[in-house]
Amino acid sequence: MVGNEEKKEGPSASPSAGGVWLLGVAALLSCAASVAAVRLAVPPVLDEKLTTLLLFLVVPAIPIVLFGVIRRWLGILIAFVIPFIWLCLAREGSDSLMLWLVPAVFAGLIIHAGRLSARGKLPRFAVAVALLASVLAVFWPGPRRPAQGPRVLLFGIDGGTWVLADSLISQRQLPNLAKLLEDRGHRAYLRSLPSLYSPQVWSTIATGCSPDVHGIQDFGAKQSDYEVGRLWDRMRFDGRSYGLCGYYFTWPPPSSGLGPNSFVLPSFLAPDSQAFPAEYSFYWQIENHVQSSTATMSWPAALHHGFRHGVRLSTLRRVVREMSGKRPLMSDDPEAYWRSQRMLVAIRGDLFAELIRTRRPEFAAVLFTEVDKVSHRFWKFIQPHGFPEVSEEELARYRNVITDLYVEIDCSLGRTMASAPEDVDLIIVSDHGFRRATKSLGGFSRISAESLIEILDGGEDLFGTNVDGRVFLRAVSDSEAERERVLVRTESILKQVRMTGSEQSIFQIVREDDTLIISIGARGEVPEGARLSINEKEYPFEAVIRSMRGRRGGRGWSGVHHPDGIYLLAGPAASRAVAGDSAHVLDVAPTVAALLKLPVSPRWQGRPLVQGVSLAEVEIADYPPPSIEAMTASPVQVDEALKEKLRAIGYLE
């Protein structure tokens, strides 16, 4: 009937007043249908009202009006189809088919409006009704906190420090963390391991054991290297659900034992994109693209997957801005580097919050590694004293780089809490704190792990990473006897390294199992043109020990690890927190286990940080290590891909 009226008016005739009202009603109803459908499919996505109006009303209104001027039925057809397209983009195959009722009902209203208009009976207040429906859909506040969900959340911030967090709280820049403290959250300084080495410490937090017990020594480790089980290994053994996002050494996800409530999104160290559920493989592809100069991916596909799985419009807009044109995320561009880290925090925070909301595991953990990476490079802009190379222009440009990252993580914390039930117990931890590098040779200088291995001719036998002024050097042979031979030989050579004109050994060496921890001995200024004697050959001093001084922008390390990290327990259990302002990373796993009523492991070396835990009420049992069959199907290799990722975050140079 609408088409017949169009024929009477002629294709070139201007639309009647009724036609204008009809196109307006159709555009508004189409917007309301689209927004309502997307909100029901993925509620957190539409976080920006103006962007939502632009995408769902202004942009679709253009073709609706343009084609409606030519043929009114074309405008109505476009308005009819658009909500179904948006729902197809947002809906997962597992979503209820009832979602289709939303665009179907609005489509019926659009058709009915077209029929009334053809009869000249479209009431003018229909525009007001359609406008009201569109506004209500766009400005709907979103879902309330769910009644069911995780019992315990572990929120990890690699390198987080109370020193900076307290300063930002006083400036009201961390409202979500401040609210947790105001709600009687129990805080403490979390004492780290002596090594302050992230792979070891996060494995200790997960297992409750020191590195000599759990078996993880460096970034080159793989999941099957664990000699004891982690918290989630015990939960899987007991048939309980858990979720992991970005935690070290969780690749590949178990091939069995994970139910519909569990999820595992491995960290950027993973060699491929395996995830559980499998459709979340795009997350690793984004991380890998940022960290690797050779990685490629389809950004339209990544944006679509992100939209479908809860990445907010504000985050997607940031991704589009960062990824438009040439790749701007290379690590030698300081500003692009920290922008990319903020983007990764936002993406991971969105995905973690949505996975908690939709899958509702009993326990979930997320790890944000970006604070550590950025603090190493940009700490001198927080404490510029002692860094004369920092210009006023750079100070103004990079002063807020680290604080902005804390703010971004606080936003992710808020979204996480909004996706969890009111009675969830939240534990926020960091593996260590941060401080300004000292003026000693070991503070403003670093041993180059790659150069040292090359000089030692250990490319096939040794794997090393930089941490502050130290190098962690590990033998990687499958043979225990060969590893011992390599370590003994390497240690002997390093003990004899001298600077020309000096009899004092330049390196201090500590051995822990199959790892040599090498640091620079205390000494004064290095004379110009100094050389090192290594294995009966001489090398320029700067070929092995690189000075961080004089490096501009974010290049080089000006921040180093501090033994005191962050610990915060919030939620119902905070009222039972053990009194005291200090804790140890060995205490985290027993605390989580107590809250989840998991068995007590006889190999734990810490204590629960909550009162009311009686050994008479809990089971004592060992924690089985990850399944060898499941975890070694595709073992991690210390190859160039892994080295490039470590180079990008500054642990290789």
KEGU-321383 format. One line per field, with one value per residue (C-alpha): x, y, z; residue number from 1. Coordinates in pm, whole numbers, padded with zeros to 5 digits. Each point is the difference from the previous one (the first is absolute). Example, Ala and Ser with C-alpha at 12.3 -4.5 7.8 and 13.67 -1.06 7.14 Angstrom:
c1	01230_00137
c2	-00450_00344
c3	00780_-00066
num	1_2
END
This chain:
c1	00000_00290_00145_-00326_00001_00354_-00108_-00270_00245_00266_00363_00116_-00276_00082_-00128_-00319_-00009_-00131_00298_00242_-00173_00010_00375_00065_-00206_00170_00350_-00082_-00164_00290_00243_-00202_-00018_00372_00109_-00241_00114_00371_-00057_-00173_00274_00305_-00116_00335_00098_-00203_00178_00016_-00336_00112_00186_-00308_-00223_00245_00025_-00362_-00195_00193_00194_-00300_-00231_00204_-00079_-00353_-00075_00198_-00161_-00335_-00004_00035_-00230_-00165_-00013_00382_00045_-00238_00178_00339_-00148_-00151_00326_00254_-00100_00031_00348_00110_-00135_00186_00321_-00054_-00159_00191_-00126_-00072_-00225_-00371_-00210_-00239_00234_-00148_-00335_00141_00076_-00302_-00242_00154_-00002_-00372_-00046_00196_-00216_-00315_00118_00054_-00353_-00150_00204_-00123_-00356_00080_-00075_00348_-00054_00251_00058_00149_00323_00000_-00063_00278_00235_-00078_00068_00333_00108_-00098_00197_00312_-00003_-00104_00239_00086_-00027_00038_00270_-00082_-00120_00225_00357_00356_00061_00360_00173_00377_00094_00371_00195_00359_00223_-00276_00112_-00189_00230_-00152_-00348_-00035_00104_-00263_-00267_00066_-00050_-00330_00124_-00060_-00364_-00057_00308_-00085_-00353_00135_00222_-00286_-00216_00238_00230_00312_00326_00362_00341_00064_00358_00143_00259_00368_00027_-00289_-00031_-00355_-00015_00114_-00219_-00327_00059_00054_-00326_-00180_00160_00088_00353_00342_00169_00219_-00325_-00234_00273_-00060_00316_-00044_-00207_00126_-00188_-00299_-00307_00127_00302_-00221_00095_-00301_-00355_-00145_-00329_-00191_00166_-00156_-00335_00003_00097_-00305_-00232_-00040_-00007_00258_00096_00343_00082_00358_00164_00350_00054_-00363_00054_-00134_-00337_-00074_-00142_-00254_-00152_-00121_-00374_-00230_00074_00378_00224_00374_00153_00380_00252_00191_00284_-00209_00138_-00341_-00360_-00150_-00260_-00307_-00258_00165_-00179_00214_00314_-00025_00115_00345_00020_-00044_00259_00244_-00045_00089_00304_00144_00119_-00063_-00352_-00289_-00373_-00332_-00108_-00358_-00039_00160_-00236_-00298_00106_00068_-00342_-00169_00184_-00050_00273_-00156_-00053_00247_00267_-00082_00022_00346_00105_-00116_00197_00317_-00019_-00097_00271_00345_00067_00079_00082_00372_00178_00262_-00272_-00056_-00337_-00141_00136_-00184_-00318_00006_00040_-00304_-00196_00092_-00109_-00338_-00054_00100_-00209_-00308_00037_00062_-00306_-00222_00130_-00074_-00351_-00083_00191_-00007_00296_00046_00346_00155_00337_00127_00354_00090_00371_00001_00084_00330_00094_-00081_00147_00340_00016_-00184_00073_00249_-00288_-00159_00327_00226_00261_00326_-00094_00147_-00080_-00373_-00101_-00287_-00180_00028_-00104_-00316_-00069_00056_-00068_-00341_00085_00018_-00282_-00229_00064_-00100_-00319_-00075_00047_-00226_-00269_00044_-00031_-00331_-00135_00114_-00181_-00314_-00001_00042_-00251_-00008_00140_00312_00336_00258_00376_00221_00371_00320_00311_00226_00004_00206_00258_00244_00322_00301_00313_00216_00135_-00260_-00282_00048_00171_-00118_00168_-00118_-00114_00011_00349_00130_-00136_00146_00344_-00019_-00091_-00302_-00274_-00111_00053_-00102_-00308_00018_-00213_00074_-00154_00108_00382_00008_-00012_-00172_00191_-00139_00129_-00266_00130_-00229_00288_00061_00369_00032_-00175_00241_00300_-00121_-00067_00333_00187_-00199_00041_00374_00040_-00212_00192_00315_-00142_00211_00003_00336_00231_-00193_00041_-00352_-00264_-00271_-00285_-00164_-00148_-00259_-00117_-00356_-00068_00053_00021_00288_-00096_00264_00027_00255_00238_00027_00258_00062_00003_00092_00294_-00056_00091_-00014_00005_-00099_00210_-00230_00118_00345_-00147_-00061_-00325_-00109_-00165_-00321_-00028_-00099_-00109_-00228_-00035_-00356_00116_-00052_-00283_-00282_-00373_-00110_00300_00215_-00096_-00023_-00230_00093_-00182_-00063_-00063_-00331_-00305_-00376_-00240_-00368_-00280_-00350_-00341_-00163_00330_00169_-00159_00196_00334_00307_00120_00321_00129_00225_-00045_00203_-00063_00010_-00315_-00224_-00075_-00088_-00229_-00186_-00026_-00147_-00265_-00088_00024_00262_00224_00312_00318_00276_00253_-00123_00250_-00238_-00312_-00359_-00047_-00354_-00101_-00233_00180_00027_00205_-00263_-00257_00200_00140_00376_00097_00271_-00062_00056_00219_-00141_-00071_00315_-00205_-00207_00277_00283_-00184_00157_00291_00121_00331_00254_-00007_00024_-00373_00024_00321_-00164_-00287_00245_00197_-00317_-00065_00364_00108_00241_00227
c2	00000_00228_-00083_00092_00343_00053_-00070_00264_00263_-00093_-00082_00361_00149_00139_-00212_00119_00131_-00341_-00161_00214_-00100_-00364_00004_00167_-00260_-00282_00133_00041_-00342_-00158_00164_-00117_-00355_-00013_00135_-00221_-00311_00074_00085_-00331_-00191_00178_00253_00165_00094_00317_00214_00329_00164_00239_-00275_-00221_00271_00053_-00370_-00099_00313_00262_-00233_-00228_00302_00121_-00298_-00026_00359_00000_-00317_00094_00318_-00210_-00284_00010_-00377_-00011_00220_-00220_-00314_00136_00094_-00349_-00183_00200_-00136_-00357_00077_00143_-00303_-00232_00190_-00011_-00339_-00318_-00336_-00102_00301_-00053_00019_00217_00291_00007_00108_00347_00107_-00199_00198_00333_-00113_-00063_00352_00146_-00189_00107_00363_-00031_-00128_00280_00255_-00142_00054_00349_-00110_00011_00194_00276_-00121_-00319_00194_00089_-00364_-00122_00269_-00107_-00366_00093_00217_-00266_-00264_00219_00135_-00319_-00028_-00362_-00319_-00009_-00200_-00371_-00196_-00293_-00022_-00039_-00052_00123_00232_00041_00331_00006_00320_-00078_00265_00181_00208_00162_00302_00106_-00142_00195_00322_-00051_-00094_00327_00180_-00190_-00161_-00361_00007_-00376_-00088_00278_-00137_-00345_00152_00207_-00313_-00140_-00172_-00137_00125_-00098_00011_-00327_-00116_-00159_-00271_00102_-00033_00246_-00190_00002_-00358_-00139_00225_-00046_-00376_00024_00194_-00276_-00294_00121_-00136_00151_-00043_-00291_-00187_00107_-00024_00320_00208_00239_00107_-00298_-00244_-00199_-00123_-00356_00134_00043_-00258_00086_00093_00350_00103_-00061_-00336_-00119_00152_-00179_-00323_00047_00089_00366_00293_00275_00278_00134_00304_00095_-00205_-00129_-00363_-00099_-00107_-00223_-00028_-00352_-00230_-00135_00083_00353_00048_00269_00232_00003_00205_00024_00285_-00050_00284_00160_-00250_-00278_-00123_-00018_00111_-00302_00112_-00136_00064_-00023_00310_00216_-00073_00352_00135_-00158_00122_00360_-00037_-00170_00266_00271_-00183_-00140_00198_-00296_-00091_00077_-00027_00111_00298_00007_-00360_00088_00295_-00217_-00270_00261_00160_-00339_-00094_00310_00248_00342_00261_00234_-00271_-00091_00367_00011_-00312_00153_00316_-00189_-00242_00239_00047_-00142_-00208_00255_-00239_-00067_00005_00256_00268_00093_00169_-00271_-00262_00121_00067_-00361_-00120_00203_-00147_-00355_00070_00123_-00300_-00255_00174_00000_-00366_-00108_00186_-00145_-00354_00029_00122_-00265_-00311_00054_-00214_-00068_00158_00237_00170_00271_00130_00348_00002_00346_00201_-00187_00054_00371_00070_-00133_00250_00305_00012_00284_00227_-00057_00047_00196_00074_-00165_-00013_00316_-00125_00052_00327_00224_-00085_-00374_00045_00181_-00262_-00316_00107_-00173_-00313_-00237_00169_-00024_-00373_-00028_00191_-00238_-00302_00160_00030_-00370_-00072_00186_-00195_-00326_00076_00103_-00343_-00194_-00058_00223_-00270_-00077_00004_00197_-00030_00257_-00087_00104_-00213_00289_00376_00262_00266_00230_-00157_00096_00171_-00310_-00178_-00271_00251_00213_-00280_-00341_-00318_-00093_-00362_-00059_00147_-00198_-00328_00075_00071_-00318_-00190_-00139_00069_-00364_-00074_00315_00216_00332_00300_00339_00108_00343_-00024_-00379_-00284_-00331_-00260_-00353_-00316_-00139_-00345_-00301_-00185_00072_-00087_00238_00280_-00045_00006_00320_00177_-00096_00117_00324_00084_-00064_00236_00275_-00004_00082_00300_00309_00357_00087_00144_-00153_-00322_00011_-00230_00210_-00247_-00138_-00345_-00194_-00344_-00121_-00349_00018_00381_00243_00345_00246_00356_00279_00036_00332_00231_00362_00177_-00195_00157_00103_-00274_-00271_-00359_-00331_-00315_-00298_-00352_00124_00258_00372_00181_00364_00063_00126_-00322_-00184_00264_00267_00337_00121_00358_00236_-00202_00234_-00052_-00331_-00199_-00168_-00098_00271_-00191_-00324_-00253_00061_-00286_00143_-00050_00043_-00219_00083_-00227_00139_-00158_-00196_-00170_00334_00001_-00319_00127_-00077_00317_00152_00226_-00254_-00332_-00224_-00128_-00353_00086_00076_-00358_-00123_00305_-00066_-00369_00084_00223_-00269_-00280_-00180_-00265_00108_-00103_-00143_00175_00351_00233_00281_00049_00113_00372_-00051_-00113_-00283_-00264_-00320_-00294_-00226_00133_-00030_-00282_-00037_-00114_00050_00215_-00198_00175_00074_-00305_-00095_-00136_00317_00250_-00137_-00066_00315_00097_00358_00048_00266_00124_00335_00064_-00017_00202_00272_00029_00028_00257_00205_00018_00066_-00334_-00058_00260
c3	00000_00077_-00338_-00178_00159_-00121_-00358_00021_00117_-00256_00065_-00017_00212_00341_00288_00159_00355_00101_-00171_00201_00324_-00108_-00074_00336_00183_-00192_00083_00371_00029_-00186_00246_00301_-00136_-00079_00339_00194_-00188_00056_00368_00055_-00183_00150_00263_00090_-00356_-00044_00261_-00198_-00060_-00273_-00187_00033_-00146_-00284_-00089_00049_-00094_-00196_-00234_-00082_-00040_-00297_-00232_00141_-00101_-00327_-00132_00154_-00209_-00315_00103_00337_00023_-00042_00307_00199_-00121_00118_00338_00019_-00078_00206_00346_-00127_-00134_00336_00183_-00238_00078_00377_00051_00073_-00120_00359_00068_00035_-00314_00202_-00078_-00349_00146_00073_-00360_-00121_00220_-00106_-00363_00035_00136_-00294_-00250_00181_-00004_-00376_-00053_00210_-00194_-00332_00121_00124_00359_00160_00326_00068_00355_-00151_-00045_00370_00093_-00232_00138_00355_-00085_-00159_00296_00255_-00191_-00028_00356_00177_00299_-00071_00205_00377_00173_-00036_00302_-00085_-00122_00127_00370_-00022_-00250_-00023_-00162_-00086_-00079_-00097_00157_00188_00298_00287_-00025_-00330_00067_00326_-00173_-00271_00257_00184_-00333_-00053_-00319_00112_00116_-00017_00204_00244_00044_00082_00269_00137_00022_00264_-00245_00170_-00154_00056_-00162_-00181_00043_-00315_-00065_00016_-00380_-00066_-00330_-00138_-00139_00334_00216_-00190_00006_00377_00035_-00194_00183_00350_-00050_-00065_-00341_00116_00076_-00283_-00268_-00203_-00042_-00294_-00299_-00201_00226_-00116_00181_00040_00195_00306_00260_00217_-00085_-00004_00159_-00322_-00061_00326_-00097_-00335_00179_00227_-00289_00100_-00242_-00039_-00240_-00093_-00211_-00089_00276_-00071_-00105_-00060_-00361_-00138_00174_00127_-00265_00249_00336_-00082_00020_-00142_00293_-00047_-00228_-00068_-00202_00015_00020_-00286_00060_-00154_-00334_-00165_00044_00177_00253_00175_-00131_-00342_-00135_00231_-00201_-00144_00338_-00036_-00359_00117_00277_-00233_-00266_00251_00141_-00325_-00302_-00231_00114_-00232_00047_-00144_00204_-00135_00120_00336_00045_-00082_00247_00265_-00051_00022_00322_00208_-00100_00053_-00271_00171_-00016_-00359_-00096_00155_-00190_-00327_00072_00092_-00291_-00276_-00259_00061_00308_00276_00282_-00042_00335_-00112_-00018_00369_-00042_-00227_00239_00308_-00199_-00117_00360_00110_-00287_00105_00359_-00123_-00230_00265_00266_-00226_-00091_00359_00129_-00274_00054_00371_-00077_-00257_00116_00378_00111_00371_-00007_-00255_-00035_-00233_-00036_-00129_-00092_-00156_00316_00033_-00363_-00001_00347_-00106_-00286_00131_00374_-00050_-00097_00342_00188_-00240_00267_-00105_-00370_-00154_-00350_00066_-00171_00108_-00323_00066_00362_-00106_-00266_00203_00361_00009_-00199_00298_00194_-00304_-00005_00368_-00082_-00288_00227_00261_-00268_-00078_00371_00006_-00297_00160_00325_-00190_-00169_00326_00281_00307_00229_-00207_00179_-00197_00046_-00174_-00010_-00173_-00029_00110_00023_-00184_00075_-00176_-00122_00209_-00130_00036_-00303_00052_00022_-00308_-00192_-00110_-00109_-00348_00028_-00375_-00041_00295_-00136_-00342_00146_00208_-00318_00181_-00250_-00009_00369_00189_00032_00183_00090_00155_00328_00122_00015_-00002_-00248_00063_-00201_-00032_-00166_-00234_-00093_00053_00163_00368_-00037_-00297_00189_00288_-00233_-00170_00330_00155_-00311_-00024_00368_-00018_-00298_00153_00326_-00195_-00188_00068_-00119_-00151_00263_00290_00195_00143_-00150_-00160_00051_00312_-00062_00199_-00106_00059_-00135_-00379_-00003_00039_00131_-00118_00129_-00035_00293_00181_-00157_-00089_-00334_-00311_-00186_-00361_-00246_00270_-00120_00152_-00007_-00049_-00073_-00107_-00241_00038_-00076_00030_00336_-00166_-00201_00319_00253_-00143_00170_00046_00034_-00290_-00148_-00080_00007_00149_-00118_00261_00355_00264_00236_00178_00216_00370_00248_00127_-00220_00042_00199_00050_00120_-00054_00045_00284_00091_00070_00345_00079_-00135_00207_00170_-00129_-00271_-00175_-00174_-00230_-00351_00147_00198_-00300_-00114_00353_00040_-00326_00088_00341_-00159_-00255_00257_-00207_00160_00186_-00178_00221_-00229_00064_00159_00098_00210_-00060_00054_00135_00345_00088_-00209_00199_-00122_00159_-00248_-00321_-00206_-00031_-00348_-00259_-00306_-00320_-00258_-00346_-00211_-00189_-00289_-00033_00053_-00210_-00322_-00145_00228_00017_-00174_00093_-00358_-00174_00040_00379_00001_-00211_00250_00288_-00198_-00048_00374_00088_00146_-00283_-00158
num	1_2_3_4_5_6_7_8_9_10_11_12_13_14_15_16_17_18_19_20_21_22_23_24_25_26_27_28_29_30_31_32_33_34_35_36_37_38_39_40_41_42_43_44_45_46_47_48_49_50_51_52_53_54_55_56_57_58_59_60_61_62_63_64_65_66_67_68_69_70_71_72_73_74_75_76_77_78_79_80_81_82_83_84_85_86_87_88_89_90_91_92_93_94_95_96_97_98_99_100_101_102_103_104_105_106_107_108_109_110_111_112_113_114_115_116_117_118_119_120_121_122_123_124_125_126_127_128_129_130_131_132_133_134_135_136_137_138_139_140_141_142_143_144_145_146_147_148_149_150_151_152_153_154_155_156_157_158_159_160_161_162_163_164_165_166_167_168_169_170_171_172_173_174_175_176_177_178_179_180_181_182_183_184_185_186_187_188_189_190_191_192_193_194_195_196_197_198_199_200_201_202_203_204_205_206_207_208_209_210_211_212_213_214_215_216_217_218_219_220_221_222_223_224_225_226_227_228_229_230_231_232_233_234_235_236_237_238_239_240_241_242_243_244_245_246_247_248_249_250_251_252_253_254_255_256_257_258_259_260_261_262_263_264_265_266_267_268_269_270_271_272_273_274_275_276_277_278_279_280_281_282_283_284_285_286_287_288_289_290_291_292_293_294_295_296_297_298_299_300_301_302_303_304_305_306_307_308_309_310_311_312_313_314_315_316_317_318_319_320_321_322_323_324_325_326_327_328_329_330_331_332_333_334_335_336_337_338_339_340_341_342_343_344_345_346_347_348_349_350_351_352_353_354_355_356_357_358_359_360_361_362_363_364_365_366_367_368_369_370_371_372_373_374_375_376_377_378_379_380_381_382_383_384_385_386_387_388_389_390_391_392_393_394_395_396_397_398_399_400_401_402_403_404_405_406_407_408_409_410_411_412_413_414_415_416_417_418_419_420_421_422_423_424_425_426_427_428_429_430_431_432_433_434_435_436_437_438_439_440_441_442_443_444_445_446_447_448_449_450_451_452_453_454_455_456_457_458_459_460_461_462_463_464_465_466_467_468_469_470_471_472_473_474_475_476_477_478_479_480_481_482_483_484_485_486_487_488_489_490_491_492_493_494_495_496_497_498_499_500_501_502_503_504_505_506_507_508_509_510_511_512_513_514_515_516_517_518_519_520_521_522_523_524_525_526_527_528_529_530_531_532_533_534_535_536_537_538_539_540_541_542_543_544_545_546_547_548_549_550_551_552_553_554_555_556_557_558_559_560_561_562_563_564_565_566_567_568_569_570_571_572_573_574_575_576_577_578_579_580_581_582_583_584_585_586_587_588_589_590_591_592_593_594_595_596_597_598_599_600_601_602_603_604_605_606_607_608_609_610_611_612_613_614_615_616_617_618_619_620_621_622_623_624_625_626_627_628_629_630_631_632_633_634_635_636_637_638_639_640_641_642_643_644_645_646_647_648_649_650_651_652_653
END
